[in-house]
Amino acid sequence: MPRRNPYLVALGERIARGRKAIRLTQAGLAERAGVNEKYLSDVECGAVNTSVLVIRAIAKGLGSTPARLLAAPEEIDSEVSALLADCSAPDRAKVLEVVRVLTAPPMQKK
């Protein structure tokens, strides 16, 4: 099995995180983006080198932009840092709490 390109894997992970953050299934995002669900799964796994047009459609389906999906984590970190720099300490704490909730693993149902 060929080794997957780390950049494509990272892109796929960002897409999957964005999809889960807005509580969409792969089927739901595939429908919004106008792509096949299996193809979206392959994109999220980093198994395919997709086109700019598909990235644009997926970004639109997520309510995002291609630039945000393609940005390296350090670019996003610097953008977030710049935005947080203008916040008061209590507001920063609230934002961090929201991020923790959004990135926490889903709770198991009993």
C-alpha positions in Angstrom: 0.0 0.0 0.0 1.5 3.4 -1.0 2.3 5.8 1.7 -0.1 8.7 1.9 1.0 12.3 1.4 1.1 14.0 4.8 -0.3 17.2 3.3 -3.3 15.4 1.8 -3.8 13.6 5.1 -3.7 16.9 7.0 -6.2 18.5 4.5 -8.5 15.5 5.0 -8.3 15.8 8.8 -9.2 19.5 8.6 -12.2 18.7 6.4 -13.4 16.0 8.8 -12.9 18.2 11.9 -14.9 21.0 10.2 -17.6 18.6 9.2 -17.9 17.2 12.7 -17.8 20.6 14.3 -21.0 21.5 12.5 -22.4 18.0 13.1 -22.7 16.9 9.5 -22.3 13.3 8.3 -20.2 12.5 5.3 -23.4 12.0 3.4 -24.6 15.4 4.4 -21.4 17.2 3.4 -21.2 15.2 0.2 -24.7 16.3 -0.7 -23.9 20.0 0.1 -20.7 19.9 -1.9 -22.2 17.9 -4.8 -19.6 15.1 -4.6 -19.9 11.4 -4.1 -19.9 10.2 -0.5 -17.2 7.6 -1.1 -15.0 10.3 -2.8 -15.5 12.6 0.2 -14.4 9.7 2.4 -11.3 9.2 0.3 -10.5 13.0 0.5 -10.9 12.9 4.3 -8.5 10.0 4.5 -6.0 11.7 2.4 -6.2 8.9 -0.2 -6.8 11.2 -3.2 -5.3 14.4 -4.5 -8.5 16.2 -5.2 -9.1 19.3 -7.4 -9.3 22.9 -6.5 -12.9 22.9 -7.6 -13.8 20.1 -5.2 -12.0 21.8 -2.3 -14.0 24.9 -3.1 -17.2 23.0 -3.1 -16.3 21.2 0.2 -15.3 24.5 1.8 -18.7 26.1 0.7 -20.5 23.0 2.2 -18.7 23.6 5.5 -19.4 27.4 5.4 -15.7 28.0 5.1 -13.2 28.9 2.4 -10.6 27.0 0.4 -7.9 29.2 2.0 -8.9 28.1 5.5 -8.9 24.4 4.5 -5.6 24.7 2.8 -3.9 26.8 5.5 -1.1 25.3 7.4 -1.8 25.0 11.2 0.8 27.6 12.0 -1.0 30.1 9.7 -4.3 29.4 11.5 -2.5 29.7 14.9 -1.2 33.1 14.0 -4.6 34.3 12.8 -6.2 33.1 16.1 -3.5 34.6 18.2 -4.0 38.0 16.4 -7.8 37.8 17.1 -7.3 36.8 20.7 -4.8 39.6 21.3 -7.7 42.1 21.0 -9.8 40.2 23.6 -10.0 40.9 27.3 -8.8 38.2 29.6 -12.3 37.1 30.5 -13.3 36.9 26.8 -10.1 35.0 26.0 -11.0 32.5 28.7 -14.5 32.1 27.2 -13.1 31.5 23.7 -10.7 28.9 25.0 -13.5 27.1 26.8 -15.6 27.0 23.6 -12.6 25.6 21.7 -12.1 22.9 24.4 -15.7 21.9 24.1 -15.6 21.8 20.3 -12.4 19.7 20.2 -13.3 17.3 23.0 -14.0 13.8 22.0 -17.7 12.9 21.8 -19.2 11.6 24.9 -20.1 7.9 25.0 -23.8 7.1 25.2 -24.8 4.9 28.1 
